[in-house]
């Protein structure tokens, strides 16, 4: 006797807020196209409930200088000589299939001298010219230098709808003001906590920043280094968004590339157990697995570092979008 | 799905429409003053249904059905090793926890020579990797009939079972399966292969889990098995799909091959996602060498909350600076939380310094405490008169700079 099974379908009150990055010439910028995030009306990739209008996007990191010793060999060798030239690196990143370029400024320039707003402008201009993709720009994560660099970049790229990061609870006002004045967007970074994420979104919104211009960065740990906290915080934020909590409905950006390539699994060539397997394969798999788990738990942008991870994650997303 | 006390009460004699049964309502023979009180105890699982002598057979059947777990527990056992799946009660780990880590099996085809099957099964059985003091292991081998020949399949199963780990037998023809089973002896055969691609697997496994938990749909209340190598994405997509299936919501996952560089991240992902959110992973207290430290390297104290440990260890690893990381048993709490709870005080730090081999490892007598517990400095100087106490930064990210300038 055939059994009729009624598939349980969840009805949600809320949707993720659409955010449109990058401005074309018609919109006052120079990007070849803009990119929409968000809009989902259900949990990730449950096509039987609702088609996601926009898939998660992959951003690739480009630095203002060669990361050198900061990056382990399997990562630097994947890019080769382009690491010395941000514009060439940007083009190589675009060629991997990146949806966005994430320009990350270090505290120093290619000679080891401290970064300045003026130098940042030059690098930014070169990268902007090298690609038509929408851009994310990250400061080095030190409040004073973040402000100097991001204000300079915001002015230089006025009208481009850049995503500027990272706003944190201790330092967001200057970045938000610069983004407001020049038509940009901001990321709101908080340490793996649902309420802190919501609170920072409210604070930034209170400065007059429209919610349509805020992307949250709930942060994550790498696989094996606390990913379960980031994973669950993202699931909880997305559930809250779908349940109709308007201040949690921002698209989410996370940086699995940065986290995964800091781990011992990615960095240690020798002196590790044989059970860890081949270094280059394991290191790459560490970034892949970290990024993949975060895509499953509702990331809208994953910022990656290795070209092969980009290919794999793009493939995974394309497969999942077929639902 | 568990019934509430009131729902149970409606099935007890006091609520019965049958006068004969109703006459026994609130009879107190079960030891409780009323049927309602008994129902509450039943709901709290503090009483046995058998204590009621007058409940109708129909009610009894309903109650015992409700007491069954929505997803049955399945145990695949071999001599001394077993792999369990099922008994899950939530869709999201933050709602409670995921209980039984998805079993990870490696496929071997029966077309391989018996020696090769034996050695692969042994490699899977022996694989062990340490992760913050936990020994992570694979669960077993899945023997697949690729030959179509019952005798060859039986020989392959016999070769694999020498490793004494749980087995999954994969054969469509019942006659072939019977031959294999005869060799395995007492293996629990497994259920439903489900949809294979990324999208189909996620939809199907989510629907199965929801039907079991939200609709209490018994016929599908069993763990599912997944075969990520059938996802069609090519060899390097298999690990990613296996990761998805571990997260959402397979009971067993069969890999097409044994590759340590893929197995290790999968085992760590599983260990992370199946951690009870209310009992965070703790790091084994003790001395952790970072970047091959010598006797001159700095000694840094922190707590055994995994995230705290990782924050410090990661910053130090990536800085390239050598150090001895001294992890105190703070019952798995972060620095500030542990300090506030009295689990990371001068006494505890002193005990950690004295109770480990750190004094033998280093030639100096200087120890760095986290900036958040700078107030402990005076007390700690009394507890550790031979040691110079230095106050480090509050955040791990500032450690490399601190060590370059202040050590």
HADDOCK unambig.tbl for C-alpha pairs under 7 A between the chains (distance, minus, plus):
assign (segid A and resid 7 and name CA) (segid B and resid 207 and name CA) 6.44 0.50 0.50
assign (segid A and resid 8 and name CA) (segid B and resid 207 and name CA) 6.91 0.50 0.50
assign (segid A and resid 8 and name CA) (segid B and resid 210 and name CA) 6.69 0.50 0.50
assign (segid A and resid 8 and name CA) (segid B and resid 211 and name CA) 6.56 0.50 0.50
assign (segid A and resid 46 and name CA) (segid B and resid 203 and name CA) 5.99 0.50 0.50
assign (segid A and resid 223 and name CA) (segid B and resid 268 and name CA) 7.00 0.50 0.50
assign (segid A and resid 223 and name CA) (segid B and resid 269 and name CA) 6.33 0.50 0.50
assign (segid A and resid 224 and name CA) (segid B and resid 268 and name CA) 5.73 0.50 0.50
assign (segid A and resid 224 and name CA) (segid B and resid 269 and name CA) 6.82 0.50 0.50
assign (segid A and resid 224 and name CA) (segid B and resid 272 and name CA) 6.58 0.50 0.50
assign (segid A and resid 225 and name CA) (segid B and resid 307 and name CA) 6.59 0.50 0.50
assign (segid A and resid 225 and name CA) (segid B and resid 310 and name CA) 5.82 0.50 0.50
assign (segid A and resid 226 and name CA) (segid B and resid 307 and name CA) 5.77 0.50 0.50
assign (segid A and resid 228 and name CA) (segid B and resid 272 and name CA) 5.55 0.50 0.50
assign (segid A and resid 228 and name CA) (segid B and resid 273 and name CA) 5.64 0.50 0.50
assign (segid A and resid 232 and name CA) (segid B and resid 94 and name CA) 6.16 0.50 0.50
assign (segid A and resid 262 and name CA) (segid B and resid 314 and name CA) 6.47 0.50 0.50
assign (segid A and resid 262 and name CA) (segid B and resid 318 and name CA) 5.89 0.50 0.50
assign (segid A and resid 263 and name CA) (segid B and resid 314 and name CA) 6.05 0.50 0.50
assign (segid A and resid 264 and name CA) (segid B and resid 317 and name CA) 6.72 0.50 0.50
assign (segid A and resid 275 and name CA) (segid B and resid 127 and name CA) 6.95 0.50 0.50
assign (segid A and resid 275 and name CA) (segid B and resid 128 and name CA) 6.87 0.50 0.50
assign (segid A and resid 275 and name CA) (segid B and resid 129 and name CA) 5.88 0.50 0.50
assign (segid A and resid 275 and name CA) (segid B and resid 260 and name CA) 5.70 0.50 0.50
assign (segid A and resid 276 and name CA) (segid B and resid 260 and name CA) 5.85 0.50 0.50
assign (segid A and resid 276 and name CA) (segid B and resid 261 and name CA) 5.67 0.50 0.50
assign (segid A and resid 276 and name CA) (segid B and resid 264 and name CA) 6.01 0.50 0.50
assign (segid A and resid 277 and name CA) (segid B and resid 260 and name CA) 4.67 0.50 0.50
assign (segid A and resid 277 and name CA) (segid B and resid 261 and name CA) 4.20 0.50 0.50
assign (segid A and resid 278 and name CA) (segid B and resid 261 and name CA) 5.96 0.50 0.50
assign (segid A and resid 281 and name CA) (segid B and resid 261 and name CA) 6.15 0.50 0.50
assign (segid A and resid 282 and name CA) (segid B and resid 261 and name CA) 4.63 0.50 0.50
assign (segid A and resid 282 and name CA) (segid B and resid 262 and name CA) 6.89 0.50 0.50
assign (segid A and resid 285 and name CA) (segid B and resid 262 and name CA) 6.81 0.50 0.50
assign (segid A and resid 286 and name CA) (segid B and resid 265 and name CA) 6.32 0.50 0.50
assign (segid A and resid 289 and name CA) (segid B and resid 240 and name CA) 6.35 0.50 0.50
assign (segid A and resid 289 and name CA) (segid B and resid 265 and name CA) 6.91 0.50 0.50
assign (segid A and resid 292 and name CA) (segid B and resid 240 and name CA) 6.59 0.50 0.50
assign (segid A and resid 293 and name CA) (segid B and resid 244 and name CA) 6.95 0.50 0.50
assign (segid A and resid 312 and name CA) (segid B and resid 237 and name CA) 6.92 0.50 0.50
assign (segid A and resid 319 and name CA) (segid B and resid 198 and name CA) 5.96 0.50 0.50
assign (segid A and resid 319 and name CA) (segid B and resid 199 and name CA) 6.24 0.50 0.50
assign (segid A and resid 320 and name CA) (segid B and resid 198 and name CA) 5.56 0.50 0.50
assign (segid A and resid 320 and name CA) (segid B and resid 199 and name CA) 4.47 0.50 0.50
assign (segid A and resid 322 and name CA) (segid B and resid 199 and name CA) 6.33 0.50 0.50
assign (segid A and resid 323 and name CA) (segid B and resid 199 and name CA) 4.96 0.50 0.50
assign (segid A and resid 323 and name CA) (segid B and resid 200 and name CA) 6.68 0.50 0.50
